[in-house]
């Protein structure tokens, strides 16, 4: 009785980008609760994560703090290989 998954990834490691995406989806509701949002733009080979702050987060004076003390801290905790999180326009 073997169970095959369509992608063949039954026990495979998730990619770096998949792990990052999962964590971004975890933090989004907190930002959305304050009228903001975050979008994953991409990940670089050096493990830098690029995100775009949206809604109330865009241009907010606390956005830099949200980025470093919130999103980056949680990402590094859940995905230790993350080097840095940077906001892009």
Secondary structure, 3 states (H helix, E strand, C coil): CCCCCCCCCCCCCCCHHHHHHHHHHHHHHHHHCCCEEEEEEEECCCCEEEEEEEECCCCCCCHHHHHHHHHHHHHHHHCCCCCEEEECC
